[in-house]
């Protein structure tokens, strides 16, 4: 193929793609116009019997409104909406499809926070949206994002005061993440709690501003959750930070404790020279991924035997709080993947850190909290359920698991060693009147 032919084909392709966009926009414009006319026709049909004292129709067409630009997913459309003259006192027609003063569709409003949250700076918005909607896209500027941030702060305040009555979180994860705040000296200690409902769905529970993850800060968060109706979780997962555990024992003393293996491994490896870390990490993973409690204890013992003499701090770091590392063996084996670490928090909030690095931090602590809240909700919609969600109600009911396996209920006619897990779970639920 000659260079000239290739250039012609490329130009033709570009024109075709441009033509496709125009065809799509024109088709969308016509469909929107037809939908608006049909909406008015339906309204007039419902009111056609209404007459005044002179026999004149009370509701009639009144031409079209002045043409306006509306930003939609297919681009910028010029629309002239039909008008209705409704002479009934206190009544007027309002289009549900295209409300008055609407300049962009709700879907475009969803695009704006996504672009912002994913790291597009406000100065680049016009260029980014022009590529999506065309060069005449109106009303997108830094001030638009400023208004969005204000709206998010209002949403966050409402969300943080919502009632938790009737919402039961069986497992919770807690972690404190630190973000830079551009206009303040101290970094934001963002205290985050996520949970698993009885249906297995993961859900954000709380995001609060704390001070160095202290006991007082965590106690304030947990007491607020209890006051708003949240019952005690069965199990809490967090790192070794003393602040959270001290607060948990005070507010929800019945909740069992599971230390985060990922944080523990990281802390242990920090106390070893680099030349030994690969070997140590392999041994620690063997303990973390053990199939039963006895195997995990043996793996921890082997690690201590190998490193205690020369590196006692590393061995002590692992054995300290060993019981809390092994709590997960009291719960379904299918849930261990989720209970070993605080990854359900750290994974979605990696986006927050990326965003704050891009902008050198939010402008204020309130803006940072609102930003973290919106990002977490965006990530929440993509979270998958916990494995084997049918077992979560059993955990809440207090059904026993030994090394991750459902305990046999032979005295009640249930053999947990045979049969389908869902059937066993159903039988147990029946026993516990759930």
C-alpha positions as a printed Julia matrix, in Angstrom:
434×3 Matrix{Float64}:
   0.0     0.0    0.0
   1.39    3.38  -0.99
   1.87    6.19   1.49
  -0.73    8.27  -0.38
  -3.3     5.47  -0.19
  -2.65    4.97   3.51
  -3.1     8.7    4.16
  -6.36    8.7    2.19
  -7.69    5.73   4.13
  -6.71    7.35   7.43
  -8.47   10.57   6.43
 -11.55    8.65   5.31
 -11.61    6.75   8.6
 -11.35   10.0   10.55
 -14.18   11.54   8.55
 -16.28    8.42   9.01
 -15.74    8.43  12.76
 -16.63   12.12  12.88
 -19.68   11.36  10.77
 -20.71    8.58  13.13
 -20.56   10.98  16.06
 -22.73   13.47  14.17
 -25.2    10.74  13.22
 -25.38    9.62  16.85
 -25.93   13.19  18.07
 -28.58   13.9   15.47
 -30.35   10.66  16.27
 -30.24   11.46  19.97
 -31.55   14.99  19.33
 -34.5    13.67  17.32
 -35.31   11.0   19.9
 -35.18   13.56  22.71
 -37.44   15.95  20.76
 -39.9    13.12  20.07
 -39.88   12.05  23.73
 -40.58   15.61  24.87
 -43.48   15.93  22.4
 -44.9    12.57  23.53
 -44.65   13.66  27.18
 -46.67   16.81  26.41
 -49.22   14.81  24.39
 -49.73   12.47  27.34
 -50.21   15.41  29.71
 -52.74   17.05  27.36
 -54.6    13.76  26.89
 -55.09   13.41  30.65
 -56.44   16.96  30.97
 -58.4    17.29  27.73
 -61.79   17.16  29.49
 -61.0    20.16  31.69
 -62.86   23.3   30.52
 -63.43   26.78  31.9
 -66.84   28.48  32.21
 -66.69   29.5   28.55
 -65.96   25.96  27.4
 -62.34   26.6   26.55
 -59.61   24.0   27.25
 -57.8    24.68  30.52
 -54.56   23.05  29.32
 -53.17   23.79  25.85
 -49.87   23.84  23.98
 -47.97   27.11  23.99
 -45.28   26.8   21.35
 -41.68   25.97  22.22
 -39.16   27.36  24.66
 -36.04   29.09  23.47
 -33.42   26.65  22.22
 -30.83   25.66  24.8
 -27.73   23.49  24.88
 -27.82   20.28  26.92
 -24.73   18.15  27.54
 -25.51   14.44  27.2
 -23.41   11.32  26.91
 -23.4    11.6   23.11
 -22.26   15.22  23.21
 -23.8    18.68  23.2
 -27.35   18.86  21.82
 -29.48   21.88  20.92
 -33.0    21.36  22.26
 -36.19   23.42  22.03
 -38.66   21.97  24.51
 -42.43   22.27  23.96
 -44.31   24.51  26.39
 -47.72   24.0   27.99
 -50.13   26.65  29.2
 -51.94   25.22  32.21
 -54.56   27.72  33.37
 -55.6    25.78  36.47
 -54.77   27.61  39.72
 -51.64   26.22  41.32
 -50.94   23.79  38.47
 -48.17   23.85  35.9
 -46.46   21.41  33.59
 -42.87   20.36  34.35
 -41.06   17.94  32.11
 -39.64   14.9   33.88
 -37.36   14.2   30.93
 -35.83   17.67  30.67
 -36.52   19.74  33.8
 -36.25   23.53  33.62
 -32.71   24.91  33.68
 -31.11   21.5   33.18
 -27.9    21.99  31.23
 -26.42   18.52  31.54
 -27.72   15.04  32.2
 -27.21   13.34  35.58
 -24.82   10.96  33.84
 -22.53   13.88  33.02
 -22.71   14.93  36.66
 -21.42   11.44  37.46
 -18.55   11.91  35.01
 -17.32   15.06  36.76
 -16.56   13.48  40.15
 -15.07   10.42  38.45
 -12.65   12.59  36.48
 -11.78   14.56  39.59
 -11.44   11.54  41.85
  -9.29    9.71  39.32
  -6.75   12.51  39.28
  -7.72   14.96  36.5
  -6.9    18.43  37.79
  -9.6    21.08  37.61
  -7.55   23.06  35.09
  -7.68   20.12  32.68
 -11.43   19.56  32.92
 -12.41   21.7   29.96
  -9.96   19.9   27.68
 -11.0    16.45  28.9
 -14.72   17.1   28.57
 -14.35   18.85  25.22
 -12.93   15.59  23.88
 -16.05   13.79  25.15
 -18.77   16.34  24.47
 -17.38   18.62  21.81
 -15.6    22.0   22.0
 -18.73   23.91  23.02
 -19.34   21.97  26.24
 -20.57   24.62  28.72
 -20.2    25.2   32.4
 -17.27   22.96  33.28
 -14.6    24.77  35.25
 -12.75   24.81  38.51
 -15.71   26.55  40.14
 -17.92   23.61  39.11
 -15.67   21.25  41.03
 -15.61   23.61  43.99
 -19.4    23.4   44.11
 -19.2    19.62  43.81
 -16.83   19.46  46.78
 -19.26   21.56  48.81
 -22.09   19.21  47.84
 -19.99   16.19  48.79
 -19.3    17.68  52.19
 -23.04   18.07  52.73
 -23.64   14.48  51.59
 -20.9    13.27  53.91
 -22.39   15.08  56.93
 -25.81   13.55  56.26
 -24.33   10.09  55.72
 -22.2    10.25  58.88
 -25.31   10.9   61.0
 -27.54    8.21  59.43
 -29.3     5.7   61.64
 -27.78    2.21  61.81
 -30.81    0.61  63.41
 -31.57   -2.69  61.73
 -28.17   -2.89  60.01
 -26.09   -5.77  61.31
 -22.39   -5.95  60.51
 -21.0    -9.39  61.36
 -17.38   -8.64  60.46
 -15.7    -5.24  60.5
 -12.3    -3.99  59.35
 -10.71   -0.9   60.87
  -7.7     1.06  59.72
  -6.26    4.53  59.94
  -4.95    6.09  56.75
  -3.06    9.36  56.59
  -3.52   11.98  53.86
  -1.87   15.29  53.24
  -4.0    18.4   53.74
  -2.62   21.18  51.56
  -3.61   24.18  53.67
  -2.85   22.67  57.09
   0.34   21.55  58.81
  -0.93   18.24  60.23
  -1.81   15.31  58.04
  -5.34   13.94  58.23
  -5.63   10.71  60.24
  -8.64    9.21  58.53
 -10.28    6.54  60.71
 -12.14    4.08  58.49
 -14.44    1.19  59.33
 -15.95   -1.18  56.79
 -18.18   -4.15  57.46
 -19.93   -7.22  56.09
 -23.69   -7.42  56.38
 -25.52  -10.68  56.93
 -26.12  -10.97  53.18
 -22.35  -10.95  52.6
 -22.18   -7.47  51.07
 -19.25   -5.26  52.1
 -20.23   -1.76  53.1
 -18.54    1.41  54.28
 -19.6     2.14  57.86
 -17.62    5.15  59.04
 -14.98    7.66  57.95
 -13.94   10.11  60.65
 -11.18   12.57  61.37
  -8.99   11.23  64.17
  -5.87   12.33  65.99
  -2.93    9.95  65.48
  -5.29    6.95  65.72
  -5.53    7.42  69.49
  -7.77    5.42  71.84
  -9.87    8.54  72.37
 -10.39    9.06  68.64
 -11.35    5.45  67.96
 -13.59    5.38  71.07
 -15.44    8.42  69.78
 -16.06    6.69  66.42
 -17.21    3.41  67.98
 -19.41    5.07  70.6
 -21.08    7.08  67.85
 -21.79    3.9   65.87
 -23.25    2.25  68.96
 -25.39    5.3   69.72
 -26.77    5.2   66.16
 -27.83    1.58  66.61
 -24.98   -0.62  65.38
 -24.84   -3.9   67.33
 -21.52   -5.45  68.34
 -19.76   -7.2   65.44
 -18.72  -10.81  65.91
 -15.16  -10.17  64.72
 -13.01   -7.1   64.13
  -9.92   -7.09  61.9
  -7.23   -4.42  62.27
  -3.5    -3.97  62.58
  -1.67   -3.91  65.89
  -2.35   -0.24  66.61
  -3.26   -0.1   70.28
  -5.69    2.76  69.83
  -8.36    0.78  68.03
  -8.16   -2.31  70.22
  -8.33   -0.31  73.43
 -11.42    1.46  72.15
 -13.03   -1.79  70.92
 -12.61   -3.5   74.29
 -14.31   -0.56  75.95
 -17.23   -0.09  73.53
 -17.77   -3.61  72.16
 -16.02   -5.94  74.64
 -17.76   -9.04  73.26
 -16.26   -8.63  69.78
 -13.42  -11.04  68.96
 -10.09   -9.7   67.69
  -8.15  -10.68  64.55
  -4.8    -9.03  63.84
  -3.95   -8.17  60.26
  -1.39  -10.67  58.96
  -0.1    -8.29  56.27
   0.78   -5.61  58.82
   2.3    -8.22  61.13
   4.49   -9.67  58.37
   5.6    -6.19  57.36
   6.56   -5.36  60.95
   8.47   -8.62  61.41
  10.42   -8.21  58.18
  11.43   -4.67  59.18
  13.37   -6.22  62.06
  15.43   -8.48  59.81
  18.29   -7.71  57.41
  17.34   -7.68  53.74
  19.37  -10.79  52.98
  17.08  -12.83  55.23
  13.76  -11.26  54.34
  12.92  -13.51  51.38
  13.37  -16.66  53.49
  11.51  -15.12  56.43
   8.64  -13.99  54.22
   8.22  -17.52  52.86
   8.03  -18.92  56.4
   5.56  -16.23  57.49
   3.31  -16.91  54.5
   3.35  -20.58  55.44
   1.94  -19.64  58.83
  -0.59  -17.19  57.4
  -1.91  -19.66  54.81
  -1.97  -22.71  57.09
  -5.01  -24.94  56.73
  -5.55  -25.35  60.47
  -4.56  -23.73  63.74
  -2.08  -26.47  64.66
  -0.21  -26.06  61.38
  -0.08  -22.3   61.86
   1.3   -22.68  65.38
   3.95  -25.09  64.12
   4.99  -22.65  61.39
   5.24  -19.81  63.91
   7.31  -22.07  66.19
   9.72  -22.91  63.36
  10.16  -19.21  62.59
  10.89  -18.43  66.25
  13.38  -21.29  66.53
  15.27  -20.12  63.44
  15.46  -16.39  64.2
  15.1   -15.96  67.96
  18.78  -16.35  68.79
  20.14  -13.75  66.37
  17.07  -11.59  65.83
  14.95  -11.75  68.99
  12.99   -8.61  68.1
  11.69  -10.25  64.91
  10.71  -13.45  66.74
   9.06  -11.54  69.6
   7.16   -9.35  67.13
   5.6   -12.46  65.6
   4.8   -14.33  68.82
   3.48  -11.23  70.58
  -0.28  -11.26  70.13
  -0.11  -14.71  68.52
  -3.58  -15.65  69.79
  -5.13  -12.72  67.96
  -3.39  -13.77  64.75
  -5.09  -17.17  64.91
  -8.65  -16.13  65.78
  -9.72  -16.63  62.15
  -9.58  -20.42  62.59
 -12.81  -20.11  64.61
 -14.58  -18.87  61.48
 -15.48  -20.42  58.1
 -12.44  -21.37  56.03
 -14.12  -19.67  53.04
 -13.92  -16.34  54.89
 -10.19  -16.49  55.73
  -9.2   -14.69  52.54
 -11.14  -11.67  53.78
 -10.24  -11.94  57.47
  -6.46  -12.2   57.18
  -5.89   -8.52  56.5
  -7.37   -5.05  56.26
  -7.12   -5.19  52.45
 -10.88   -4.43  52.03
  -9.97   -0.94  53.3
  -6.48   -0.48  51.9
  -7.31   -1.55  48.35
 -10.09    0.98  47.58
  -8.36    3.76  49.5
  -5.23    3.44  47.38
  -7.2     5.64  44.96
  -7.55    8.32  47.64
  -3.81    8.38  48.16
  -3.21    8.6   44.42
  -5.66   11.5   44.14
  -4.17   13.43  47.06
  -0.67   12.99  45.62
  -1.91   14.41  42.32
  -3.35   17.51  43.94
  -0.78   17.78  46.77
  -3.6    17.14  49.21
  -7.13   18.44  49.61
  -7.5    22.05  50.69
  -9.05   21.33  54.08
  -9.72   18.44  56.44
 -13.45   18.57  55.64
 -12.73   18.42  51.91
 -10.32   15.51  52.45
 -12.97   13.57  54.4
 -15.57   14.26  51.71
 -13.13   13.15  49.03
 -12.36    9.93  50.89
 -16.09    9.33  51.38
 -16.92    9.73  47.68
 -14.03    7.54  46.6
 -15.01    4.82  49.04
 -18.61    4.84  47.83
 -17.39    4.61  44.23
 -15.22    1.64  45.14
 -18.01    0.05  47.18
 -20.15   -0.48  44.07
 -17.4    -2.69  42.59
 -16.74   -4.77  45.69
 -17.71   -8.39  45.46
 -19.5   -10.21  48.22
 -17.57  -12.12  50.82
 -16.97  -15.74  49.84
 -19.71  -18.17  50.93
 -22.13  -15.42  52.02
 -24.65  -18.06  53.16
 -22.34  -18.78  56.11
 -22.35  -15.2   57.43
 -25.72  -15.53  59.25
 -24.38  -18.67  60.91
 -21.45  -16.71  62.28
 -23.86  -14.15  63.71
 -25.96  -16.96  65.2
 -22.93  -18.31  67.06
 -22.63  -21.55  65.09
 -19.28  -23.16  65.86
 -16.51  -23.72  63.33
 -13.42  -25.8   64.1
 -10.42  -24.96  61.93
 -12.84  -23.35  59.53
 -15.18  -26.33  59.24
 -18.78  -26.26  60.45
 -19.06  -28.22  63.69
 -21.18  -31.4   63.53
 -24.59  -31.05  65.15
 -25.29  -34.78  65.49
 -27.47  -34.26  68.56
 -29.79  -32.14  66.43
 -29.81  -34.31  63.34
 -27.24  -32.37  61.33
 -24.06  -33.87  59.97
 -21.83  -31.03  58.85
 -19.29  -33.41  57.32
 -21.57  -34.41  54.44
 -23.95  -32.67  52.07
 -24.14  -29.37  50.26
 -22.89  -26.34  52.25
 -26.06  -24.36  51.45
 -28.25  -27.2   52.78
 -26.17  -27.48  55.95
 -26.37  -23.72  56.42
 -30.15  -23.79  55.95
 -30.5   -26.54  58.57
 -28.38  -24.58  61.01
 -30.39  -21.44  60.39
 -33.56  -23.38  61.13
 -32.06  -24.66  64.37
 -31.15  -21.15  65.46
 -34.55  -19.79  64.35
 -33.04  -17.36  61.84
